[in-house]
Amino acid sequence: MAEENQAADLEELVRISGSGKPFGITPEGFVPKPLARLLDEKKAAAQVLFGSDVDLTAGSTLRKILEIIALEEARAWVHLGLAYEDTRVSTAVGDALTRLGAELGLPRPHHRAIGKVTLKLVADLPSDVPEVGIERGTRLLTTGGHDYFVDESATLTNGARQVTVAVKAFAPGPQFTADPHIAAEDGTFPGRISRFNPADPRTDEVRRLNEAAGTDVVTIEHTTATSGGEMYWSDSRYRDLLLAHPRNIWSPESMRITAALVPGVRQVLVKDLFGGLDINQPIFGSFSFLERLFSQERSLGDPSFFTVLVAPDEGAIWEGAGQLRERVAAALDQVRPVGIGPKIEQAQQVSVGLTCRISVDGLPIPVGLPEAVKVSPEAVALKSRILERVRRRVLALGIGEPVRYSEVLWAVMEEPGVVDARDLRLRRFPRRLPSVPLDGPEVPQEAQVLEPLQDVEISPTEIALLVDSLEDIVIV
């Protein structure tokens, strides 16, 4: 009878952990059996088999054997927990997460290759052109036709005839790595970044200078291979993508994710006016429910039932054969409902800048005349790091999301060594609207300098983009 009671006690030990909670697969997830409970079970089993007077003290041989067995079982429980977690997207890591994503039809994406090239001014600029500006996002081409873009703005003058800039592949993947030293069978170097993309309107100024001079005024020197395209997204970023991916088809969320994965897309907003209420419309909440409709009726001659508002990424070209609008349309054709067409529109970019005076401490900023300090390499590097922090925060904003003064101030103060930021003001460069000049030539619109503590308001069809300007940050 005593042996039956001890067996029942063993069953109870197997069922619950030492804390009285169940282990194994539970509603809260997988709970491994603790090592202390495993050892208690082994000791209880030994007492059942060898008697209650068996020596299980810390120095006994049997106790050491039981401890070794319990330790190995604890390791087995850990591996069981890892195997269980690898079956779910929310907890899987590494190769297990990659396999789950492949089953969902979303392979783990690659990063985009990055590198550096040198832009050189090989001929003097004419007197009416004091400088050539290469803005961030300007598209470049390899000899083999792969797209890259300039990842930082640069300026060339007759006094500063060359500058080294960072470049980034437009599309992710190791196949877009640009190696300038690998020759093809015909003697060319297909991986060498060698020219500006003629389809990019940002290269118009360089193209006009080349045509006027009859030769290339600005050349590209590429000597070091780009790298990083062979690397994959991190587990956390990939997991967020898989969790956000809709498990149904023919839905606005499915359209948004599909368009967002097209290279060159920064943000996507799907407006399904006829599938539900659009609370972003100015008319919402200000009309009589018995007299007005929630939204205007669709034109019977228009095949578009929903609108996809796309904000292009840096380096993207919107119009043209094979460019962003066409690629987004091709991607949506694979997932849109039959007979339900999208209207693809481009979100308008609102340029945002900032001006401020910063104080630093503990940084090797030279002391001297302000004009000499602001052009010193240490000061330029500091201001570049500050602008990069602000730029990353602005790039994370969605369509229609304002640029908040507090977030910009926090990004500036987050830079190590910055102890104060005074007279911080945001600036907005509104998009120039077409107008008819009535009394003389059209005057370009100036930047709108906002009041202190004022945010930059962005309309529902606009998205913010930071303007790089080192001159607007003054070190005092």
C-alpha positions as CSV (number, residue, x, y, z in Angstrom):
1,M,0.0,0.0,0.0
2,A,2.9,2.3,0.8
3,E,4.5,1.6,-2.6
4,E,1.2,2.5,-4.3
5,N,1.1,5.9,-2.5
6,Q,4.8,6.6,-3.4
7,A,3.9,5.8,-7.1
8,A,1.0,8.3,-6.9
9,D,3.4,10.9,-5.5
10,L,5.7,10.3,-8.5
11,E,2.9,10.9,-10.9
12,E,2.1,14.1,-9.1
13,L,5.7,15.2,-9.4
14,V,5.7,14.4,-13.1
15,R,2.5,16.5,-13.6
16,I,3.6,19.7,-12.0
17,S,6.8,21.7,-11.5
18,G,8.5,22.5,-8.2
19,S,6.5,25.8,-8.0
20,G,3.2,24.0,-8.3
21,K,2.7,25.1,-11.9
22,P,2.4,22.8,-14.9
23,F,5.3,22.4,-17.2
24,G,5.7,21.5,-20.8
25,I,3.2,23.0,-23.3
26,T,0.9,25.2,-21.3
27,P,-1.6,28.0,-22.3
28,E,1.2,30.5,-21.4
29,G,3.8,28.7,-23.6
30,F,6.4,26.1,-23.0
31,V,7.6,25.8,-19.4
32,P,10.7,23.6,-18.9
33,K,10.9,21.4,-15.9
34,P,13.4,23.0,-13.3
35,L,16.6,21.2,-12.5
36,A,15.7,21.1,-8.8
37,R,12.4,19.4,-9.5
38,L,14.2,16.8,-11.8
39,L,16.6,16.0,-9.0
40,D,13.7,15.7,-6.5
41,E,12.0,13.2,-8.8
42,K,15.1,11.1,-9.1
43,K,15.5,11.1,-5.4
44,A,11.9,10.1,-4.9
45,A,12.3,7.3,-7.5
46,A,15.4,6.0,-5.8
47,Q,13.6,5.8,-2.4
48,V,10.8,3.9,-4.1
49,L,13.2,1.4,-5.7
50,F,15.8,1.1,-3.0
51,G,13.9,1.9,0.2
52,S,13.3,5.1,2.2
53,D,16.6,4.6,4.1
54,V,18.8,4.7,1.0
55,D,21.8,7.1,1.3
56,L,21.0,10.3,-0.8
57,T,23.2,12.7,1.1
58,A,25.4,15.2,-0.8
59,G,28.5,13.0,-0.7
60,S,26.9,9.6,-1.7
61,T,27.6,7.9,-5.0
62,L,23.9,7.5,-5.8
63,R,23.3,11.2,-5.3
64,K,26.0,12.1,-7.7
65,I,24.6,9.8,-10.3
66,L,21.2,11.2,-9.9
67,E,22.5,14.8,-10.2
68,I,24.2,13.9,-13.5
69,I,21.1,12.3,-14.9
70,A,18.9,15.3,-13.8
71,L,21.4,17.7,-15.4
72,E,21.2,15.9,-18.8
73,E,17.4,15.8,-18.6
74,A,17.4,19.6,-17.8
75,R,19.4,20.2,-21.0
76,A,17.0,18.0,-22.9
77,W,14.1,20.2,-21.6
78,V,15.9,23.3,-22.8
79,H,16.2,21.9,-26.3
80,L,12.6,20.9,-26.2
81,G,11.7,24.5,-25.4
82,L,13.8,25.8,-28.2
83,A,12.2,23.3,-30.6
84,Y,8.7,24.4,-29.5
85,E,9.6,28.1,-29.9
86,D,10.9,27.5,-33.4
87,T,7.5,26.4,-34.5
88,R,6.0,29.9,-34.1
89,V,6.9,33.2,-35.8
90,S,6.6,35.2,-32.6
91,T,9.4,33.2,-30.9
92,A,11.4,31.5,-33.6
93,V,15.0,32.7,-34.3
94,G,17.6,32.1,-36.9
95,D,17.1,29.4,-39.5
96,A,13.8,28.4,-38.0
97,L,12.4,31.8,-38.5
98,T,13.7,31.8,-42.1
99,R,12.0,28.5,-42.8
100,L,8.7,29.8,-41.3
101,G,8.9,32.9,-43.5
102,A,9.6,30.8,-46.6
103,E,6.4,28.8,-45.9
104,L,4.5,32.0,-45.7
105,G,5.8,33.1,-49.0
106,L,8.1,35.8,-47.6
107,P,11.7,34.8,-47.8
108,R,14.0,36.7,-45.5
109,P,15.1,39.9,-47.4
110,H,18.7,40.9,-48.0
111,H,20.2,44.3,-47.1
112,R,21.4,46.6,-49.9
113,A,25.0,46.8,-50.7
114,I,26.9,49.9,-49.7
115,G,30.2,51.5,-50.7
116,K,31.9,54.7,-51.7
117,V,32.8,56.4,-55.0
118,T,34.7,59.6,-55.8
119,L,33.1,62.3,-57.8
120,K,35.6,64.4,-59.8
121,L,35.4,67.7,-61.6
122,V,37.7,67.2,-64.6
123,A,37.0,70.5,-66.3
124,D,36.5,74.1,-65.0
125,L,33.0,75.2,-64.4
126,P,31.8,78.2,-66.4
127,S,31.6,81.6,-64.7
128,D,27.8,81.5,-64.5
129,V,27.9,78.1,-62.7
130,P,29.8,78.5,-59.4
131,E,29.1,74.9,-58.2
132,V,27.6,71.6,-59.1
133,G,25.3,70.1,-56.5
134,I,24.8,66.3,-56.3
135,E,21.8,65.8,-54.0
136,R,21.2,62.7,-51.9
137,G,19.4,60.1,-53.9
138,T,21.0,60.9,-57.3
139,R,20.9,57.6,-59.3
140,L,24.1,56.1,-60.7
141,L,24.6,53.1,-63.0
142,T,27.3,50.4,-63.2
143,T,28.6,49.4,-66.6
144,G,26.4,46.3,-66.4
145,G,23.3,48.5,-65.8
146,H,22.8,47.9,-62.0
147,D,21.3,50.9,-60.1
148,Y,23.0,52.7,-57.2
149,F,22.3,56.0,-55.7
150,V,24.3,58.6,-53.8
151,D,23.6,58.3,-50.1
152,E,24.8,61.8,-49.1
153,S,24.7,65.2,-50.7
154,A,27.9,66.7,-52.2
155,T,29.1,69.9,-53.9
156,L,31.8,70.3,-56.5
157,T,33.5,73.7,-57.2
158,N,36.6,74.8,-59.1
159,G,38.3,75.0,-55.7
160,A,37.0,71.6,-54.4
161,R,37.2,69.4,-57.4
162,Q,36.6,66.0,-55.9
163,V,34.6,64.5,-53.1
164,T,34.1,61.0,-51.8
165,V,30.5,60.0,-51.2
166,A,28.6,57.0,-49.9
167,V,26.6,55.0,-52.4
168,K,23.9,52.3,-51.9
169,A,22.4,49.7,-54.2
170,F,18.9,50.6,-55.2
171,A,17.7,46.9,-54.9
172,P,18.7,44.5,-52.1
173,G,20.6,41.3,-52.7
174,P,24.2,40.0,-53.2
175,Q,23.7,39.9,-57.0
176,F,23.8,43.7,-57.0
177,T,27.2,44.0,-55.4
178,A,29.4,46.2,-57.5
179,D,33.0,45.0,-57.9
180,P,35.0,47.3,-60.2
181,H,37.9,44.8,-60.6
182,I,36.0,41.8,-62.1
183,A,36.3,41.8,-65.9
184,A,33.8,40.2,-68.3
185,E,34.7,38.2,-71.3
186,D,34.4,41.2,-73.6
187,G,37.0,43.1,-71.4
188,T,34.5,45.4,-69.7
189,F,33.9,45.7,-66.0
190,P,30.2,45.3,-65.4
191,G,30.4,45.9,-61.7
192,R,32.1,49.3,-62.0
193,I,29.9,52.4,-61.1
194,S,30.7,54.6,-64.0
195,R,27.9,57.0,-65.0
196,F,24.9,58.9,-64.0
197,N,21.4,57.5,-64.7
198,P,20.1,59.5,-67.6
199,A,16.5,58.8,-66.5
200,D,17.0,60.6,-63.2
201,P,15.9,64.3,-63.4
202,R,18.4,65.0,-60.6
203,T,21.2,64.5,-63.1
204,D,19.9,67.2,-65.5
205,E,22.5,69.8,-64.3
206,V,25.4,67.5,-64.9
207,R,24.0,66.5,-68.2
208,R,23.7,70.1,-69.4
209,L,27.3,70.8,-68.3
210,N,28.5,67.8,-70.2
211,E,26.6,68.8,-73.4
212,A,27.9,72.4,-73.2
213,A,31.5,71.2,-72.7
214,G,31.3,68.4,-75.3
215,T,32.8,66.0,-72.7
216,D,32.2,64.6,-69.2
217,V,32.7,67.4,-66.7
218,V,31.9,65.3,-63.7
219,T,33.3,61.7,-63.7
220,I,32.8,58.8,-61.2
221,E,35.8,56.9,-59.9
222,H,35.0,53.6,-58.4
223,T,37.9,51.6,-56.9
224,T,36.5,49.6,-54.0
225,A,33.8,46.9,-54.2
226,T,30.6,47.5,-52.4
227,S,29.5,45.0,-49.7
228,G,26.7,44.1,-47.4
229,G,24.2,42.9,-50.0
230,E,24.8,39.3,-48.9
231,M,23.6,40.1,-45.4
232,Y,20.0,39.3,-44.3
233,W,17.5,41.2,-42.2
234,S,17.8,40.7,-38.5
235,D,15.4,38.4,-36.7
236,S,13.5,41.3,-35.0
237,R,13.0,43.2,-38.3
238,Y,12.1,40.0,-40.2
239,R,9.7,38.9,-37.4
240,D,7.9,42.3,-37.5
241,L,7.4,41.8,-41.3
242,L,6.0,38.3,-40.9
243,L,3.7,39.3,-38.1
244,A,2.4,42.2,-40.1
245,H,1.9,40.2,-43.2
246,P,-1.8,39.5,-43.7
247,R,-3.0,35.9,-43.8
248,N,-5.9,36.8,-46.1
249,I,-5.9,38.0,-49.7
250,W,-7.8,40.8,-51.5
251,S,-7.5,43.1,-48.5
252,P,-6.1,46.6,-48.1
253,E,-3.5,45.3,-45.7
254,S,-2.4,42.8,-48.3
255,M,-2.0,45.5,-50.9
256,R,-0.1,47.7,-48.5
257,I,2.5,45.0,-47.6
258,T,2.9,44.0,-51.2
259,A,3.6,47.5,-52.3
260,A,5.9,48.2,-49.4
261,L,8.2,45.4,-50.4
262,V,8.9,46.9,-53.8
263,P,12.4,48.3,-53.8
264,G,12.3,52.1,-53.7
265,V,9.1,52.4,-51.7
266,R,9.4,54.2,-48.4
267,Q,5.8,54.3,-47.1
268,V,2.5,53.1,-48.4
269,L,-1.1,54.1,-47.5
270,V,-4.1,52.3,-49.0
271,K,-7.3,54.2,-49.1
272,D,-10.3,52.0,-49.6
273,L,-13.0,54.6,-49.6
274,F,-15.8,52.3,-50.7
275,G,-14.8,49.5,-48.4
276,G,-15.4,51.5,-45.2
277,L,-15.3,54.9,-43.6
278,D,-12.4,57.3,-44.3
279,I,-12.2,59.4,-41.1
280,N,-9.3,61.4,-42.6
281,Q,-11.6,63.2,-45.0
282,P,-12.3,66.8,-44.0
283,I,-16.0,66.2,-44.4
284,F,-16.1,63.4,-41.8
285,G,-18.0,64.5,-38.7
286,S,-19.3,67.7,-40.2
287,F,-22.4,66.7,-42.1
288,S,-25.9,65.4,-41.6
289,F,-26.1,61.6,-41.8
290,L,-29.5,61.7,-43.4
291,E,-28.5,64.1,-46.2
292,R,-24.9,63.4,-47.2
293,L,-22.8,60.3,-48.1
294,F,-19.7,59.3,-46.3
295,S,-17.7,59.7,-49.5
296,Q,-18.3,60.7,-53.1
297,E,-19.6,58.0,-55.4
298,R,-17.2,56.3,-57.8
299,S,-17.3,57.3,-61.4
300,L,-18.8,54.4,-63.5
301,G,-16.1,55.0,-66.1
302,D,-13.2,54.7,-63.6
303,P,-11.9,51.2,-63.1
304,S,-10.1,52.2,-59.9
305,F,-11.9,51.1,-56.8
306,F,-9.1,52.0,-54.2
307,T,-6.1,54.3,-54.0
308,V,-2.6,53.4,-53.2
309,L,-0.6,56.4,-52.0
310,V,3.2,55.7,-52.4
311,A,6.0,57.7,-50.9
312,P,9.2,57.0,-52.9
313,D,12.4,56.2,-51.1
314,E,15.6,58.1,-51.7
315,G,17.0,57.3,-55.2
316,A,13.6,56.3,-56.6
317,I,12.4,57.5,-60.0
318,W,8.7,57.7,-60.1
319,E,7.8,57.9,-63.9
320,G,9.3,56.0,-66.8
321,A,9.5,52.5,-68.1
322,G,10.5,50.1,-65.4
323,Q,10.5,52.8,-62.7
324,L,8.7,52.8,-59.4
325,R,5.1,53.5,-60.5
326,E,5.3,50.7,-63.0
327,R,6.9,48.2,-60.6
328,V,4.3,48.9,-57.9
329,A,1.5,48.4,-60.4
330,A,3.0,45.1,-61.5
331,A,3.3,43.9,-57.8
332,L,-0.3,44.9,-57.0
333,D,-1.6,43.0,-60.1
334,Q,-0.5,39.8,-58.4
335,V,-2.7,40.3,-55.3
336,R,-5.5,42.6,-56.3
337,P,-9.1,41.2,-56.7
338,V,-10.2,40.4,-60.2
339,G,-11.8,43.5,-61.8
340,I,-10.7,45.7,-58.9
341,G,-8.1,48.1,-60.1
342,P,-5.9,50.4,-57.9
343,K,-5.2,54.1,-58.5
344,I,-1.5,54.6,-57.7
345,E,-0.6,58.1,-56.6
346,Q,2.7,59.6,-55.4
347,A,2.8,61.2,-52.0
348,Q,4.2,64.7,-52.2
349,Q,7.5,65.2,-50.4
350,V,7.8,68.2,-48.0
351,S,11.3,69.3,-47.4
352,V,12.0,70.0,-43.7
353,G,15.1,71.7,-42.3
354,L,16.3,73.0,-38.9
355,T,18.4,75.8,-37.6
356,C,20.0,75.7,-34.1
357,R,23.0,76.8,-32.1
358,I,24.6,74.0,-30.1
359,S,27.1,73.9,-27.2
360,V,29.4,70.9,-26.8
361,D,31.6,69.5,-24.0
362,G,34.3,66.9,-24.1
363,L,34.7,66.9,-27.9
364,P,37.9,67.9,-29.8
365,I,36.3,71.0,-31.5
366,P,39.0,73.5,-32.3
367,V,38.9,77.0,-30.8
368,G,39.3,80.1,-32.9
369,L,37.4,82.3,-35.3
370,P,33.8,81.1,-36.1
371,E,34.5,80.9,-39.8
372,A,37.5,78.6,-39.2
373,V,35.7,76.5,-36.6
374,K,32.7,75.7,-38.7
375,V,34.8,74.2,-41.6
376,S,37.1,72.2,-39.4
377,P,36.8,68.4,-39.9
378,E,35.8,67.8,-36.3
379,A,32.9,70.3,-36.5
380,V,31.7,69.0,-39.9
381,A,31.8,65.4,-38.6
382,L,29.7,66.4,-35.5
383,K,27.1,68.3,-37.5
384,S,26.9,65.4,-40.0
385,R,26.2,63.0,-37.2
386,I,23.5,65.2,-35.8
387,L,21.8,65.6,-39.2
388,E,22.0,61.8,-39.7
389,R,20.2,61.3,-36.3
390,V,17.5,63.7,-37.3
391,R,17.2,62.2,-40.8
392,R,16.7,58.7,-39.5
393,R,13.9,60.0,-37.3
394,V,12.2,61.9,-40.2
395,L,12.5,58.8,-42.4
396,A,10.6,56.8,-39.9
397,L,7.6,59.1,-40.1
398,G,4.6,57.9,-42.0
399,I,2.5,59.6,-44.6
400,G,0.7,62.6,-43.1
401,E,2.7,62.4,-39.8
402,P,4.0,65.8,-38.6
403,V,7.6,66.5,-37.8
404,R,7.5,67.2,-34.1
405,Y,9.7,69.9,-32.5
406,S,10.3,67.7,-29.4
407,E,11.5,64.7,-31.4
408,V,13.9,66.8,-33.4
409,L,15.3,68.5,-30.2
410,W,15.6,65.1,-28.6
411,A,17.5,63.7,-31.6
412,V,20.0,66.7,-31.5
413,M,20.5,66.4,-27.7
414,E,21.0,62.6,-28.0
415,E,24.3,63.1,-29.8
416,P,27.2,62.4,-27.3
417,G,29.0,65.7,-26.4
418,V,26.1,68.0,-27.1
419,V,25.1,69.7,-23.9
420,D,22.7,72.4,-25.2
421,A,20.7,73.3,-28.3
422,R,19.4,76.9,-28.4
423,D,17.2,78.8,-30.8
424,L,16.1,75.5,-32.5
425,R,13.6,76.3,-35.2
426,L,12.1,74.0,-37.9
427,R,11.8,75.1,-41.5
428,R,9.3,74.0,-44.1
429,F,10.0,74.1,-47.8
430,P,6.5,73.8,-49.4
431,R,6.1,72.3,-52.8
432,R,6.0,74.9,-55.5
433,L,2.5,75.1,-57.0
434,P,2.0,75.9,-60.6
435,S,1.1,79.6,-61.0
436,V,0.7,82.2,-63.8
437,P,3.1,85.2,-63.4
438,L,1.0,88.3,-63.7
439,D,3.7,91.0,-63.2
440,G,7.1,89.7,-64.2
441,P,8.9,86.4,-63.7
442,E,7.8,84.0,-61.0
443,V,9.6,84.4,-57.7
444,P,10.7,81.1,-56.0
445,Q,9.0,80.5,-52.7
446,E,11.2,81.0,-49.6
447,A,11.4,78.5,-46.8
448,Q,8.9,79.0,-44.1
449,V,10.6,79.5,-40.7
450,L,8.4,78.3,-37.9
451,E,8.0,79.7,-34.5
452,P,9.9,78.1,-31.5
453,L,8.3,74.9,-30.3
454,Q,6.1,74.7,-33.4
455,D,5.7,71.4,-35.3
456,V,5.8,71.1,-39.1
457,E,2.3,70.1,-40.1
458,I,2.0,67.6,-42.9
459,S,-1.1,67.0,-44.9
460,P,-2.6,63.5,-45.4
461,T,-1.0,63.2,-48.8
462,E,2.4,64.5,-47.9
463,I,5.5,63.0,-46.3
464,A,8.5,64.8,-44.7
465,L,12.0,64.7,-46.0
466,L,15.0,66.2,-44.3
467,V,17.2,68.7,-46.2
468,D,20.9,68.4,-45.4
469,S,22.4,71.7,-44.5
470,L,25.5,71.9,-42.3
471,E,25.5,75.7,-42.4
472,D,22.3,75.8,-40.4
473,I,23.9,74.2,-37.3
474,V,26.3,76.6,-35.5
475,I,28.7,75.5,-32.7
476,V,29.1,78.1,-30.0
